[in-house]
């Protein structure tokens, strides 16, 4: 028994040595404070999208100058964005704890996670532009890894009218795709067409007919019979985009519908600022996972929408923060729609303290909403901040971009309610990384400086 214990201790120590060697180099990053402020001009991409055998489309922040969906309405303040973000994250936590009280950890085989993510469409930030129908109609759609059912506005005055598309096919109530809607099915219309309903956490919802039509991702990449909802009745939805594209893992998502063509793999790169562009790619990179730091993907057998990962540690300035890997055992949802990353309180407290140690040259500033580690950067064009890296199960070390560390002059992290609550890897931390979701191989990958 003693020899077994010694072996386990040796393995544990070896694990920490391997991780430490990967991040044990004091390092800092330079952050231009102008990158934290809204810009009026869309900047050209500095990096070309990766080679892929699939389809790649431009991805933009919905509130930035690169987005075709920008409206003349006043942009939300940082405090308002954080309020919405807290509603989204709180909804995830409540649904998860309600469904899985006995064991709140995220596991590859026994987790229950919420059937919908987010409090409303206002929490979703990134859009792509595709074409739908014949003749083709441009549609600027929000992307969401926490949704499966895609839908477009199709009420009177909307750009897309299914009755004017020669390739639109209404799906009957007996169609397999209708049954696959599950809880988002909404019965039959009088003429026998399948109906859907997507309801969000604040009570807003969209309902209408479910059908299929030609979806053009690019000029050369099309999906002939893409299944989606035509929204006819909406409550509480004030969104200015044309609809939502679901990138979740269940049967009705774009990812699942195109699995035969693109292998149930996709990746995206969220741009560093609202005034620059990233990309969304369907299909695995042509070079495989070469150049990616990879970790195992956690999934739910009860609810197939969501993608998870297991954090093991976090580093600041090249030094691992002293937090036991077991603190992260509840797992984390990888989410394109949540803004700020949520860490277990024990980990967040140690992490925040270590980050402050590396920021002593800047005066502290009052908290901003859920962000309590803030700094006064007045008069500074550039600031020097400690590097931050996330360490995932298997030893994958993912260094964050400077714009993935600071948000509104604050550390872009906050704490969950308790260490047993599921964490969330938010979209700020994903900036400039190509995040690969290889669902078929159960792998998550991260490639630095991709956009």
Residue pairs with C-beta under 8 A, 6 or more apart in sequence:
15 395
16 320
18 395
19 312
19 313
19 320
19 391
19 395
19 397
20 320
22 391
22 395
22 397
23 315
23 318
23 319
23 320
23 389
23 391
23 397
24 318
24 319
24 320
25 318
26 317
26 318
26 319
27 317
27 318
27 386
27 387
28 317
28 358
28 384
28 385
28 386
28 387
29 384
29 385
29 386
29 387
29 401
29 402
29 405
30 382
30 383
30 384
30 385
30 402
31 382
31 383
31 384
31 385
31 402
31 403
31 405
31 406
32 381
32 382
33 377
33 380
33 381
33 382
33 383
34 381
35 272
35 273
35 402
35 403
36 403
36 406
36 407
36 408
36 409
38 63
38 64
38 75
38 274
38 275
39 64
39 65
39 273
39 274
39 275
40 65
40 275
41 65
41 275
42 64
42 65
42 66
42 275
42 276
42 277
43 273
43 275
43 276
45 276
45 277
45 278
45 451
46 276
46 451
47 449
47 450
47 451
49 56
49 269
49 279
49 281
49 451
50 267
50 281
50 285
50 286
50 287
50 434
50 447
50 450
51 285
51 286
51 287
52 281
52 283
52 284
52 285
52 286
53 283
53 284
53 286
54 221
54 261
54 262
54 265
54 266
54 281
54 282
54 283
54 284
55 217
55 218
55 221
55 262
55 281
55 282
55 283
56 218
56 279
56 280
56 281
56 282
57 128
57 129
57 130
57 217
57 218
57 279
57 280
57 281
58 66
58 128
58 129
58 277
58 278
58 279
59 126
59 127
59 128
59 143
59 268
59 269
59 270
59 271
59 277
59 278
59 279
59 280
60 66
60 67
60 68
60 126
60 127
60 128
60 271
60 277
60 278
61 67
61 125
61 126
61 127
61 271
61 273
61 274
62 69
62 70
62 124
62 125
62 126
62 127
62 142
62 241
63 70
63 75
63 76
63 125
63 274
64 70
64 273
64 274
64 275
64 276
65 274
65 275
66 271
66 274
66 275
66 276
66 277
67 127
67 140
68 127
68 129
68 138
68 140
69 127
69 140
69 240
69 241
69 242
71 240
73 240
76 84
76 122
78 368
78 369
78 407
78 408
79 368
79 369
81 339
82 339
82 340
82 368
82 369
82 370
82 371
83 369
84 119
84 120
84 122
84 123
85 123
85 338
85 339
85 340
85 370
85 426
86 369
86 370
87 119
87 120
87 123
87 201
87 202
88 117
88 118
88 119
88 123
88 201
88 337
88 338
89 338
89 340
89 342
89 424
90 119
91 114
91 116
91 117
91 118
91 119
91 201
92 113
92 114
92 117
92 333
92 335
92 338
92 422
92 424
93 416
93 417
93 421
93 422
95 113
95 114
95 115
95 116
96 104
96 112
96 113
96 114
96 421
96 422
97 104
97 421
99 112
99 113
99 114
99 302
100 111
100 112
100 113
103 110
104 330
104 420
104 421
104 422
105 111
105 329
105 330
105 331
105 420
105 422
106 113
106 298
106 300
106 308
106 310
106 330
106 331
106 332
106 333
106 422
107 298
107 331
108 296
108 297
108 298
108 299
108 442
109 301
110 301
111 298
111 299
111 300
111 301
111 302
111 303
111 308
111 331
112 300
112 302
112 303
113 300
113 302
113 303
113 305
113 306
113 308
113 333
113 422
114 303
114 306
115 183
115 303
115 305
116 146
116 147
116 198
116 199
116 200
116 201
117 144
117 146
117 147
117 305
117 306
117 333
117 335
117 337
117 338
118 124
118 144
118 146
118 200
118 201
118 337
119 200
119 201
119 202
120 200
120 201
120 202
120 204
120 236
120 237
121 142
121 200
121 204
121 237
121 239
121 241
121 244
122 238
122 239
123 337
123 338
123 339
124 142
124 143
124 144
124 244
124 336
124 337
125 142
125 337
125 339
125 427
126 142
126 143
126 268
126 270
126 278
126 336
126 427
127 140
127 141
127 142
127 143
127 241
128 140
128 141
128 143
128 245
128 280
129 138
129 139
129 140
129 141
130 138
130 139
130 141
130 215
130 216
130 217
130 245
131 137
131 138
131 139
131 215
131 216
132 139
132 152
132 160
132 165
132 213
132 214
132 215
132 216
132 226
132 228
133 160
133 162
133 164
133 165
133 167
133 168
133 213
133 214
134 165
134 166
134 167
134 213
134 214
135 165
136 214
136 216
137 159
137 160
137 165
138 159
138 242
139 152
139 159
139 160
139 242
139 243
140 241
140 242
141 150
141 152
141 241
141 242
141 243
141 244
141 245
142 239
142 241
142 243
142 244
142 245
143 244
143 245
143 247
143 268
143 280
143 336
144 244
144 245
144 246
144 247
144 248
144 336
144 337
145 247
145 248
145 306
145 307
145 334
145 335
145 336
145 337
145 437
146 248
146 305
146 306
146 333
146 335
146 336
146 337
147 198
147 244
147 246
147 247
147 248
147 253
147 305
148 184
148 246
148 248
148 249
148 250
148 251
148 252
148 253
148 256
148 305
149 181
149 184
149 196
149 198
149 228
149 229
149 246
149 252
149 253
150 226
150 227
150 228
150 229
150 243
150 244
150 245
150 246
150 252
150 253
150 254
151 196
151 198
151 206
151 208
151 228
151 229
151 230
151 231
151 243
151 244
152 158
152 160
152 228
152 229
152 230
152 231
152 242
152 243
153 159
153 160
153 231
153 234
153 242
153 243
154 160
154 161
154 162
154 208
154 230
154 231
154 232
155 231
155 232
155 233
155 234
158 242
159 242
160 230
160 242
162 168
162 170
162 209
162 211
162 213
162 230
165 213
165 214
167 213
167 214
168 211
168 212
168 213
169 211
169 212
169 213
169 225
170 191
170 193
170 194
170 209
170 210
170 211
171 177
171 178
171 193
171 194
171 210
171 211
171 212
171 227
172 178
172 192
172 193
172 194
173 187
173 188
173 192
173 193
173 194
175 194
177 194
177 210
177 212
177 227
177 252
178 185
178 194
178 210
179 185
180 250
180 251
180 252
181 194
181 196
181 210
181 252
184 196
184 197
184 198
184 252
185 194
185 195
185 196
185 197
186 195
186 196
186 197
186 207
187 195
188 194
188 195
189 195
189 209
193 209
193 210
193 211
194 209
194 210
194 211
195 207
195 208
195 209
195 210
196 207
196 208
196 209
196 210
196 229
197 205
197 206
197 207
198 205
198 206
198 207
198 229
198 244
199 205
200 236
202 236
203 235
203 236
204 234
204 235
204 236
204 237
205 234
205 235
205 236
205 237
206 229
206 231
206 233
206 234
206 237
207 231
207 232
207 233
207 234
208 229
208 230
208 231
208 232
208 233
209 229
209 230
209 232
210 227
210 228
210 229
210 230
211 227
211 228
211 230
212 225
212 226
212 227
212 228
213 225
213 226
213 228
214 222
214 223
214 224
214 225
214 226
215 222
215 223
215 226
215 228
216 222
217 223
217 282
221 282
223 254
223 257
223 258
223 261
226 254
226 257
227 252
227 257
228 243
231 243
245 254
246 252
246 253
246 254
247 253
247 254
247 255
247 266
247 336
247 437
248 255
248 304
248 305
248 306
249 255
249 256
249 299
249 304
249 305
249 306
249 307
249 439
250 256
250 303
250 304
250 305
251 304
253 305
254 282
255 262
255 264
255 266
255 282
255 437
255 439
256 264
258 282
259 440
261 282
261 283
262 282
262 283
262 284
263 283
263 284
263 440
264 438
264 439
264 440
265 282
265 283
265 284
265 436
265 437
265 438
265 439
265 440
265 441
266 280
266 281
266 282
266 283
266 436
266 437
267 280
267 281
267 284
267 285
267 434
267 435
267 436
267 437
267 445
268 278
268 279
268 280
268 281
268 336
268 434
268 435
269 278
269 279
269 432
269 433
269 434
269 435
269 450
269 451
270 278
270 336
270 427
270 430
270 431
270 432
270 433
270 435
270 451
271 277
271 278
271 431
271 432
271 451
272 401
272 403
272 404
272 431
272 432
272 451
273 403
276 451
277 451
278 450
278 451
279 451
284 436
284 438
285 292
285 434
285 436
289 436
289 438
289 443
289 445
291 447
292 434
292 436
292 445
292 446
292 447
293 392
293 396
293 397
293 398
293 445
293 446
293 447
294 394
294 396
294 436
294 443
294 444
294 445
294 446
295 309
295 310
295 392
295 393
295 394
295 396
295 443
295 444
295 445
296 309
296 310
296 393
296 394
296 442
296 443
296 444
297 307
297 308
297 309
297 437
297 438
297 439
297 442
297 443
297 444
298 307
298 308
298 309
298 310
298 331
299 306
299 307
299 308
299 442
300 306
300 308
306 333
307 333
307 334
307 437
307 439
307 444
308 331
308 332
308 333
308 334
309 331
309 332
309 334
309 392
309 393
309 425
309 444
310 328
310 329
310 331
310 332
310 392
310 393
311 328
311 332
311 343
311 347
311 390
311 391
311 392
311 393
311 423
312 325
312 328
312 391
312 392
312 393
312 395
313 320
313 321
313 323
313 325
313 328
313 391
314 320
314 321
314 323
314 343
314 347
314 351
314 388
314 389
314 390
314 391
315 321
315 387
315 388
315 389
315 391
315 397
316 351
316 354
316 355
316 357
316 358
316 386
316 387
316 388
317 354
317 358
317 386
317 387
318 387
319 354
320 391
321 347
321 350
321 351
321 354
322 350
323 346
323 347
323 350
323 351
327 344
327 346
327 347
327 419
328 344
328 347
328 423
330 344
330 419
330 420
330 421
330 422
330 423
331 422
331 423
332 342
332 422
332 423
332 424
332 425
333 422
333 423
333 424
333 425
334 425
334 435
334 437
334 444
335 424
335 425
335 426
335 427
336 427
336 430
337 427
338 424
338 426
338 427
339 407
339 412
339 426
339 427
339 428
340 370
340 371
340 407
340 412
340 413
340 414
340 426
340 428
341 412
341 413
341 414
341 423
341 424
341 425
341 426
341 428
341 429
342 413
342 414
342 415
342 416
342 421
342 423
342 424
342 426
343 351
343 413
343 414
343 415
343 416
343 423
344 415
344 416
344 418
344 419
344 421
344 423
345 415
345 416
345 417
345 418
345 419
346 419
347 419
348 413
348 414
348 415
349 415
351 413
352 372
352 373
352 411
352 413
354 386
355 373
355 386
355 388
355 411
356 364
356 373
358 385
358 386
359 375
359 385
359 386
361 384
362 375
362 376
362 377
362 380
362 383
363 375
363 376
364 374
364 375
364 376
365 374
365 375
365 376
365 409
365 410
366 374
367 374
367 410
368 374
368 408
368 409
368 410
370 414
371 407
371 408
371 410
371 411
371 412
371 414
372 410
372 414
373 410
373 411
373 413
374 408
374 409
374 410
374 411
375 383
375 409
375 410
376 409
377 383
377 409
383 406
385 402
385 405
385 406
387 399
387 400
387 405
388 399
388 400
388 404
388 405
389 397
389 398
389 399
389 400
390 397
390 398
390 400
390 425
390 429
391 397
391 398
392 398
392 444
396 446
398 433
398 446
398 448
399 448
400 429
400 431
400 433
401 431
401 432
401 433
401 448
401 449
403 428
403 431
403 432
404 412
404 428
404 429
404 430
404 431
404 432
404 433
405 411
405 412
405 429
406 412
407 428
412 426
412 428
412 429
413 429
416 422
416 423
432 448
432 449
432 450
432 451
433 446
433 447
433 448
433 450
434 445
434 446
434 447
434 450
434 451
435 444
435 445
435 446
436 443
436 444
436 445
436 446
436 447
437 444
438 444
438 445
